[in-house]
Amino acid sequence: DTLSDLLLFVSSAEKKYVTLKEYTDRMKEGQTVIYYAAGETTDAAAALPQAEAVCARGFEVLYLGEDVDEFALRAMDSYAEHKFVNVCDESLDIGSEEEKTRLKAENEGAKDLLSYMKETLGDKVGAVRFSVALKDHPVCLSSEGGISLEMEKVLNAMPNAEENRVKAQTVLEINLHHAIADRLKALYTEDKEK
């Protein structure tokens, strides 16, 4: 916490390094969290479908490209009373109330389809669900629980990791606003009717 004002991360707003104070000083009105995206490089983090969607809604995202970055933010938990939220995490909450209500209804209405997809994919994913947290991409992988997909890679790359493999709870998210969602529902209905 003492050194938090010295941390620098690449910003989606300026495409250069900024401090956490600079980020929080220009947060959108009503924004309560600090968004970040982690990847092998800052360019990889910026290319994540979830990062694109958060930026499209007018929020700034910090791009983390070093192995230690996400661990540091998780250890800090918050800065200036603003929690850190990974754009690839289940706790991402950028939809409107109307979108959340529709999303809940869509997920409940397509429970059989989503269960079938999960069953077909087996242990490759922990869950399959529709999402409103994407902009143009049809699908993405996110995580739920304490281990993100990027943290899984870092932890499993460490020496002696073979004995204690870490596994993130992977979720396949399907963009509810993309044509693929309607096509999947139609194909599943057609297949059931045969």
DRENPA-3360 file (N, C-alpha, C; in nm, 2 decimals, always signed):
BEGIN
1 = DTLSDLLL = +0.08/-0.12/+0.00/+0.00/+0.00/+0.00/+0.09/+0.13/+0.00 ~ +0.20/+0.12/+0.07/+0.29/+0.24/+0.08/+0.34/+0.27/-0.06 ~ +0.37/+0.17/-0.14/+0.43/+0.20/-0.27/+0.32/+0.21/-0.39 ~ +0.20/+0.20/-0.36/+0.09/+0.19/-0.46/+0.09/+0.31/-0.55 ~ +0.13/+0.43/-0.51/+0.14/+0.55/-0.59/+0.26/+0.55/-0.69 ~ +0.34/+0.45/-0.67/+0.46/+0.44/-0.77/+0.43/+0.34/-0.88 ~ +0.32/+0.26/-0.87/+0.29/+0.16/-0.97/+0.25/+0.23/-1.10 ~ +0.29/+0.18/-1.21/+0.25/+0.23/-1.34/+0.20/+0.11/-1.43;
9 = FVSSAEKK = +0.09/+0.14/-1.50/+0.03/+0.05/-1.59/-0.01/+0.12/-1.72 ~ -0.01/+0.04/-1.83/-0.05/+0.10/-1.96/-0.20/+0.12/-1.96 ~ -0.24/+0.23/-2.00/-0.39/+0.27/-2.00/-0.45/+0.26/-2.14 ~ -0.57/+0.22/-2.14/-0.65/+0.21/-2.27/-0.68/+0.36/-2.32 ~ -0.69/+0.45/-2.22/-0.72/+0.59/-2.26/-0.61/+0.66/-2.32 ~ -0.49/+0.64/-2.27/-0.37/+0.72/-2.32/-0.27/+0.64/-2.40 ~ -0.28/+0.50/-2.39/-0.19/+0.41/-2.46/-0.05/+0.44/-2.41 ~ -0.04/+0.48/-2.28/+0.09/+0.50/-2.22/+0.08/+0.47/-2.07;
17 = YVTLKEYT = +0.19/+0.47/-2.00/+0.19/+0.43/-1.86/+0.12/+0.55/-1.78 ~ +0.04/+0.51/-1.68/-0.03/+0.60/-1.59/-0.02/+0.54/-1.45 ~ -0.04/+0.63/-1.35/-0.04/+0.59/-1.21/-0.19/+0.55/-1.18 ~ -0.21/+0.48/-1.07/-0.34/+0.45/-1.02/-0.42/+0.58/-0.99 ~ -0.34/+0.68/-0.94/-0.41/+0.81/-0.90/-0.46/+0.88/-1.03 ~ -0.38/+0.88/-1.13/-0.43/+0.94/-1.26/-0.55/+0.87/-1.31 ~ -0.55/+0.73/-1.30/-0.67/+0.66/-1.34/-0.79/+0.70/-1.26 ~ -0.78/+0.69/-1.13/-0.90/+0.72/-1.04/-0.94/+0.87/-1.05;
25 = DRMKEGQT = -0.85/+0.96/-1.08/-0.89/+1.10/-1.09/-0.98/+1.12/-1.21 ~ -0.97/+1.04/-1.32/-1.05/+1.06/-1.44/-1.16/+0.95/-1.46 ~ -1.19/+0.88/-1.35/-1.29/+0.77/-1.36/-1.42/+0.84/-1.40 ~ -1.50/+0.76/-1.48/-1.63/+0.80/-1.52/-1.72/+0.82/-1.40 ~ -1.81/+0.91/-1.41/-1.91/+0.94/-1.30/-1.99/+0.81/-1.27 ~ -1.99/+0.77/-1.14/-2.07/+0.65/-1.11/-1.98/+0.52/-1.11 ~ -1.86/+0.53/-1.17/-1.77/+0.42/-1.17/-1.72/+0.39/-1.04 ~ -1.73/+0.26/-0.99/-1.68/+0.23/-0.85/-1.56/+0.14/-0.85;
33 = VIYYAAGE = -1.52/+0.08/-0.96/-1.41/-0.01/-0.97/-1.31/+0.03/-1.07 ~ -1.19/-0.03/-1.05/-1.08/-0.01/-1.15/-1.07/-0.13/-1.23 ~ -1.09/-0.12/-1.36/-1.09/-0.23/-1.46/-0.94/-0.26/-1.50 ~ -0.91/-0.39/-1.51/-0.78/-0.42/-1.57/-0.79/-0.55/-1.65 ~ -0.70/-0.56/-1.75/-0.70/-0.68/-1.83/-0.55/-0.73/-1.83 ~ -0.53/-0.86/-1.80/-0.40/-0.92/-1.79/-0.37/-1.01/-1.91 ~ -0.25/-1.00/-1.97/-0.21/-1.09/-2.08/-0.06/-1.11/-2.07 ~ -0.01/-1.19/-2.17/+0.13/-1.21/-2.17/+0.21/-1.08/-2.21;
41 = TTDAAAAL = +0.14/-0.99/-2.28/+0.19/-0.86/-2.31/+0.08/-0.76/-2.30 ~ +0.11/-0.63/-2.29/+0.00/-0.53/-2.28/-0.08/-0.54/-2.41 ~ -0.02/-0.56/-2.53/-0.10/-0.58/-2.65/-0.19/-0.69/-2.65 ~ -0.15/-0.80/-2.59/-0.24/-0.92/-2.57/-0.35/-0.89/-2.48 ~ -0.33/-0.82/-2.37/-0.43/-0.78/-2.28/-0.53/-0.68/-2.35 ~ -0.48/-0.59/-2.43/-0.57/-0.50/-2.50/-0.66/-0.57/-2.61 ~ -0.61/-0.68/-2.66/-0.68/-0.75/-2.76/-0.79/-0.84/-2.71 ~ -0.80/-0.86/-2.58/-0.91/-0.94/-2.52/-1.05/-0.89/-2.55;
49 = PQAEAVCA = -1.14/-0.98/-2.59/-1.27/-0.93/-2.62/-1.34/-0.86/-2.51 ~ -1.32/-0.90/-2.39/-1.38/-0.84/-2.27/-1.32/-0.69/-2.25 ~ -1.19/-0.67/-2.28/-1.14/-0.54/-2.27/-1.20/-0.45/-2.37 ~ -1.22/-0.50/-2.49/-1.28/-0.42/-2.60/-1.42/-0.37/-2.55 ~ -1.50/-0.47/-2.49/-1.63/-0.44/-2.45/-1.64/-0.33/-2.34 ~ -1.55/-0.34/-2.24/-1.54/-0.25/-2.13/-1.50/-0.11/-2.19 ~ -1.41/-0.10/-2.28/-1.37/+0.03/-2.34/-1.48/+0.08/-2.42 ~ -1.56/+0.00/-2.49/-1.67/+0.05/-2.57/-1.78/+0.11/-2.49;
57 = RGFEVLYL = -1.78/+0.08/-2.36/-1.88/+0.14/-2.27/-1.83/+0.26/-2.21 ~ -1.71/+0.31/-2.25/-1.66/+0.43/-2.20/-1.57/+0.42/-2.08 ~ -1.53/+0.30/-2.04/-1.45/+0.28/-1.92/-1.30/+0.27/-1.96 ~ -1.21/+0.32/-1.88/-1.07/+0.30/-1.90/-1.03/+0.16/-1.84 ~ -0.94/+0.10/-1.91/-0.88/-0.03/-1.87/-0.73/-0.02/-1.86 ~ -0.68/-0.08/-1.75/-0.54/-0.09/-1.73/-0.49/-0.22/-1.79 ~ -0.39/-0.22/-1.87/-0.34/-0.34/-1.94/-0.21/-0.39/-1.86 ~ -0.22/-0.51/-1.81/-0.11/-0.57/-1.74/-0.04/-0.67/-1.82;
65 = GEDVDEFA = +0.09/-0.65/-1.84/+0.17/-0.74/-1.93/+0.28/-0.81/-1.86 ~ +0.30/-0.79/-1.73/+0.40/-0.86/-1.65/+0.34/-0.96/-1.56 ~ +0.41/-1.07/-1.54/+0.36/-1.18/-1.46/+0.32/-1.14/-1.32 ~ +0.39/-1.04/-1.26/+0.36/-1.00/-1.12/+0.25/-0.90/-1.11 ~ +0.21/-0.84/-1.22/+0.11/-0.73/-1.22/-0.02/-0.77/-1.15 ~ -0.08/-0.88/-1.20/-0.21/-0.92/-1.15/-0.20/-0.96/-1.00 ~ -0.09/-1.03/-0.97/-0.07/-1.07/-0.83/-0.06/-0.95/-0.74 ~ +0.01/-0.84/-0.78/+0.02/-0.72/-0.71/-0.12/-0.66/-0.68;
73 = LRAMDSYA = -0.20/-0.65/-0.79/-0.33/-0.59/-0.77/-0.42/-0.67/-0.68 ~ -0.41/-0.81/-0.70/-0.49/-0.89/-0.61/-0.45/-0.88/-0.47 ~ -0.32/-0.86/-0.44/-0.27/-0.85/-0.30/-0.32/-0.71/-0.25 ~ -0.32/-0.61/-0.33/-0.37/-0.48/-0.28/-0.52/-0.48/-0.26 ~ -0.59/-0.55/-0.35/-0.74/-0.56/-0.34/-0.81/-0.43/-0.39 ~ -0.76/-0.31/-0.35/-0.83/-0.19/-0.39/-0.73/-0.07/-0.38 ~ -0.77/+0.04/-0.44/-0.69/+0.16/-0.44/-0.79/+0.27/-0.42 ~ -0.76/+0.36/-0.32/-0.85/+0.47/-0.29/-1.00/+0.43/-0.29;
81 = EHKFVNVC = -1.02/+0.32/-0.22/-1.15/+0.26/-0.20/-1.22/+0.21/-0.33 ~ -1.14/+0.19/-0.43/-1.20/+0.13/-0.56/-1.14/-0.01/-0.58 ~ -1.22/-0.11/-0.58/-1.17/-0.25/-0.60/-1.12/-0.27/-0.74 ~ -1.02/-0.36/-0.75/-0.97/-0.39/-0.88/-1.06/-0.51/-0.94 ~ -1.10/-0.50/-1.06/-1.18/-0.60/-1.13/-1.12/-0.64/-1.26 ~ -1.09/-0.77/-1.27/-1.04/-0.82/-1.40/-1.15/-0.83/-1.50 ~ -1.13/-0.78/-1.62/-1.24/-0.77/-1.72/-1.28/-0.92/-1.76 ~ -1.20/-1.02/-1.73/-1.23/-1.16/-1.77/-1.28/-1.23/-1.65;
89 = DESLDIGS = -1.33/-1.16/-1.55/-1.37/-1.23/-1.42/-1.53/-1.23/-1.42 ~ -1.58/-1.32/-1.35/-1.73/-1.33/-1.34/-1.79/-1.21/-1.27 ~ -1.71/-1.14/-1.19/-1.76/-1.02/-1.12/-1.77/-0.90/-1.20 ~ -1.73/-0.91/-1.33/-1.75/-0.79/-1.42/-1.90/-0.76/-1.44 ~ -1.93/-0.64/-1.41/-2.07/-0.60/-1.41/-2.09/-0.47/-1.48 ~ -2.09/-0.48/-1.62/-2.10/-0.35/-1.70/-2.24/-0.34/-1.77 ~ -2.32/-0.44/-1.76/-2.45/-0.43/-1.82/-2.55/-0.34/-1.75 ~ -2.65/-0.29/-1.82/-2.76/-0.22/-1.76/-2.85/-0.31/-1.69;
97 = EEEKTRLK = -2.94/-0.26/-1.61/-3.04/-0.35/-1.53/-3.13/-0.42/-1.63 ~ -3.16/-0.35/-1.74/-3.25/-0.41/-1.84/-3.17/-0.53/-1.91 ~ -3.04/-0.51/-1.94/-2.96/-0.62/-2.00/-2.95/-0.73/-1.90 ~ -2.93/-0.71/-1.77/-2.91/-0.81/-1.68/-3.04/-0.89/-1.66 ~ -3.15/-0.83/-1.67/-3.28/-0.90/-1.66/-3.30/-0.99/-1.78 ~ -3.27/-0.93/-1.90/-3.29/-1.01/-2.02/-3.19/-1.13/-2.02 ~ -3.06/-1.10/-1.98/-2.96/-1.21/-1.97/-3.00/-1.32/-1.88 ~ -3.06/-1.29/-1.77/-3.10/-1.39/-1.67/-3.21/-1.48/-1.74;
105 = AENEGAKD = -3.30/-1.41/-1.80/-3.41/-1.48/-1.87/-3.36/-1.57/-1.98 ~ -3.27/-1.52/-2.06/-3.21/-1.59/-2.17/-3.14/-1.72/-2.12 ~ -3.06/-1.70/-2.02/-2.98/-1.81/-1.96/-3.07/-1.92/-1.90 ~ -3.18/-1.88/-1.84/-3.28/-1.97/-1.78/-3.35/-2.04/-1.90 ~ -3.39/-1.97/-2.00/-3.47/-2.02/-2.11/-3.38/-2.12/-2.20 ~ -3.25/-2.10/-2.20/-3.17/-2.19/-2.28/-3.09/-2.28/-2.19 ~ -3.14/-2.31/-2.07/-3.07/-2.40/-1.98/-3.03/-2.53/-2.04 ~ -3.12/-2.60/-2.12/-3.09/-2.72/-2.18/-2.98/-2.71/-2.29;
113 = LLSYMKET = -2.99/-2.61/-2.37/-2.88/-2.59/-2.47/-2.75/-2.57/-2.40 ~ -2.74/-2.48/-2.30/-2.61/-2.45/-2.23/-2.56/-2.58/-2.16 ~ -2.65/-2.66/-2.10/-2.61/-2.78/-2.04/-2.55/-2.88/-2.14 ~ -2.62/-2.89/-2.25/-2.57/-2.97/-2.36/-2.43/-2.93/-2.41 ~ -2.41/-2.80/-2.43/-2.28/-2.75/-2.47/-2.17/-2.79/-2.36 ~ -2.21/-2.77/-2.24/-2.11/-2.80/-2.13/-2.08/-2.94/-2.13 ~ -2.18/-3.03/-2.14/-2.16/-3.17/-2.15/-2.07/-3.21/-2.26 ~ -2.10/-3.15/-2.38/-2.02/-3.18/-2.50/-1.87/-3.14/-2.48;
121 = LGDKVGAV = -1.85/-3.03/-2.42/-1.71/-2.98/-2.40/-1.64/-3.05/-2.28 ~ -1.72/-3.12/-2.20/-1.66/-3.19/-2.08/-1.59/-3.10/-1.99 ~ -1.47/-3.14/-1.95/-1.39/-3.07/-1.84/-1.31/-2.95/-1.90 ~ -1.33/-2.93/-2.03/-1.25/-2.81/-2.09/-1.31/-2.68/-2.04 ~ -1.43/-2.68/-2.00/-1.49/-2.56/-1.94/-1.57/-2.60/-1.82 ~ -1.58/-2.50/-1.72/-1.66/-2.53/-1.60/-1.81/-2.49/-1.62 ~ -1.84/-2.40/-1.72/-1.97/-2.36/-1.74/-1.98/-2.30/-1.88 ~ -2.10/-2.29/-1.93/-2.13/-2.22/-2.06/-2.25/-2.13/-2.03;
129 = RFSVALKD = -2.24/-2.01/-2.07/-2.36/-1.92/-2.05/-2.35/-1.80/-2.15 ~ -2.47/-1.74/-2.17/-2.48/-1.62/-2.25/-2.43/-1.50/-2.17 ~ -2.38/-1.40/-2.24/-2.32/-1.28/-2.18/-2.35/-1.16/-2.25 ~ -2.36/-1.05/-2.18/-2.37/-0.92/-2.25/-2.24/-0.83/-2.23 ~ -2.14/-0.90/-2.19/-2.01/-0.83/-2.16/-1.92/-0.84/-2.28 ~ -1.97/-0.86/-2.40/-1.89/-0.86/-2.52/-1.95/-0.76/-2.62 ~ -1.86/-0.71/-2.71/-1.91/-0.61/-2.80/-1.93/-0.68/-2.94 ~ -1.83/-0.71/-3.01/-1.84/-0.77/-3.15/-1.80/-0.91/-3.15;
137 = HPVCLSSE = -1.73/-0.96/-3.06/-1.68/-1.10/-3.06/-1.80/-1.20/-3.03 ~ -1.80/-1.31/-3.10/-1.91/-1.40/-3.07/-1.90/-1.48/-2.94 ~ -1.78/-1.51/-2.90/-1.76/-1.59/-2.78/-1.63/-1.54/-2.71 ~ -1.61/-1.58/-2.59/-1.48/-1.56/-2.52/-1.47/-1.66/-2.40 ~ -1.36/-1.67/-2.35/-1.34/-1.75/-2.23/-1.31/-1.66/-2.11 ~ -1.38/-1.68/-2.00/-1.36/-1.60/-1.88/-1.33/-1.70/-1.77 ~ -1.32/-1.65/-1.65/-1.30/-1.74/-1.54/-1.39/-1.70/-1.42 ~ -1.41/-1.79/-1.33/-1.48/-1.76/-1.21/-1.40/-1.82/-1.10;
145 = GGISLEME = -1.41/-1.76/-0.98/-1.33/-1.81/-0.87/-1.20/-1.72/-0.85 ~ -1.11/-1.76/-0.77/-1.00/-1.68/-0.74/-0.88/-1.68/-0.83 ~ -0.88/-1.78/-0.93/-0.77/-1.79/-1.02/-0.81/-1.75/-1.16 ~ -0.74/-1.65/-1.22/-0.78/-1.61/-1.35/-0.70/-1.70/-1.45 ~ -0.74/-1.69/-1.58/-0.67/-1.76/-1.68/-0.53/-1.73/-1.69 ~ -0.49/-1.60/-1.68/-0.35/-1.56/-1.69/-0.27/-1.60/-1.56 ~ -0.34/-1.60/-1.45/-0.27/-1.65/-1.33/-0.24/-1.80/-1.34 ~ -0.33/-1.87/-1.40/-0.31/-2.02/-1.42/-0.19/-2.04/-1.50;
153 = KVLNAMPN = -0.17/-1.97/-1.61/-0.05/-1.98/-1.70/+0.08/-1.95/-1.62 ~ +0.08/-1.84/-1.54/+0.20/-1.80/-1.47/+0.23/-1.91/-1.36 ~ +0.13/-1.95/-1.28/+0.16/-2.04/-1.17/+0.20/-2.18/-1.23 ~ +0.15/-2.22/-1.34/+0.18/-2.35/-1.40/+0.32/-2.35/-1.47 ~ +0.37/-2.23/-1.50/+0.50/-2.21/-1.56/+0.62/-2.21/-1.46 ~ +0.58/-2.21/-1.33/+0.69/-2.20/-1.23/+0.75/-2.33/-1.21 ~ +0.88/-2.33/-1.16/+0.95/-2.46/-1.13/+0.86/-2.55/-1.03 ~ +0.87/-2.67/-1.05/+0.80/-2.77/-0.97/+0.65/-2.76/-0.98;
161 = AEENRVKA = +0.60/-2.69/-1.08/+0.45/-2.68/-1.10/+0.38/-2.81/-1.15 ~ +0.46/-2.90/-1.20/+0.40/-3.02/-1.25/+0.33/-3.10/-1.14 ~ +0.39/-3.09/-1.02/+0.33/-3.17/-0.91/+0.20/-3.10/-0.86 ~ +0.19/-2.97/-0.87/+0.07/-2.90/-0.81/+0.01/-2.81/-0.92 ~ -0.04/-2.87/-1.02/-0.11/-2.79/-1.13/-0.23/-2.71/-1.08 ~ -0.23/-2.59/-1.12/-0.34/-2.50/-1.08/-0.44/-2.49/-1.20 ~ -0.57/-2.49/-1.18/-0.66/-2.49/-1.29/-0.77/-2.38/-1.26 ~ -0.78/-2.28/-1.35/-0.88/-2.18/-1.34/-1.02/-2.24/-1.38;
169 = QTVLEINL = -1.12/-2.19/-1.32/-1.26/-2.24/-1.35/-1.30/-2.16/-1.48 ~ -1.28/-2.22/-1.60/-1.31/-2.16/-1.72/-1.45/-2.16/-1.76 ~ -1.50/-2.04/-1.81/-1.64/-2.03/-1.85/-1.64/-1.99/-2.00 ~ -1.72/-2.06/-2.08/-1.74/-2.02/-2.22/-1.86/-1.92/-2.22 ~ -1.83/-1.80/-2.26/-1.94/-1.70/-2.27/-1.97/-1.67/-2.41 ~ -2.10/-1.67/-2.44/-2.15/-1.65/-2.58/-2.22/-1.52/-2.58 ~ -2.18/-1.43/-2.67/-2.24/-1.30/-2.69/-2.39/-1.30/-2.72 ~ -2.47/-1.26/-2.63/-2.61/-1.26/-2.65/-2.66/-1.17/-2.77;
177 = HHAIADRL = -2.58/-1.07/-2.80/-2.61/-0.97/-2.90/-2.56/-1.01/-3.04 ~ -2.49/-1.13/-3.04/-2.43/-1.17/-3.17/-2.52/-1.27/-3.24 ~ -2.52/-1.28/-3.37/-2.60/-1.37/-3.45/-2.58/-1.52/-3.41 ~ -2.46/-1.55/-3.36/-2.43/-1.69/-3.32/-2.52/-1.74/-3.21 ~ -2.56/-1.65/-3.12/-2.65/-1.69/-3.01/-2.78/-1.74/-3.07 ~ -2.84/-1.66/-3.16/-2.97/-1.70/-3.22/-2.95/-1.83/-3.30 ~ -2.84/-1.84/-3.37/-2.82/-1.96/-3.45/-2.80/-2.08/-3.37 ~ -2.73/-2.07/-3.26/-2.71/-2.19/-3.17/-2.85/-2.23/-3.11;
185 = KALYTEDK = -2.93/-2.14/-3.07/-3.07/-2.17/-3.02/-3.15/-2.24/-3.12 ~ -3.15/-2.18/-3.25/-3.22/-2.24/-3.36/-3.18/-2.38/-3.39 ~ -3.05/-2.40/-3.40/-3.00/-2.54/-3.43/-3.03/-2.64/-3.32 ~ -3.03/-2.60/-3.20/-3.06/-2.69/-3.09/-3.21/-2.72/-3.09 ~ -3.29/-2.63/-3.12/-3.44/-2.65/-3.13/-3.47/-2.75/-3.25 ~ -3.40/-2.72/-3.36/-3.42/-2.80/-3.48/-3.38/-2.95/-3.45 ~ -3.27/-2.96/-3.38/-3.21/-3.10/-3.35/-3.30/-3.17/-3.26 ~ -3.36/-3.10/-3.16/-3.46/-3.16/-3.07/-3.58/-3.21/-3.14;
193 = EK = -3.62/-3.14/-3.24/-3.75/-3.17/-3.31/-3.73/-3.29/-3.40 ~ -3.61/-3.33/-3.43/-3.59/-3.44/-3.53/-3.61/-3.57/-3.46;
% end
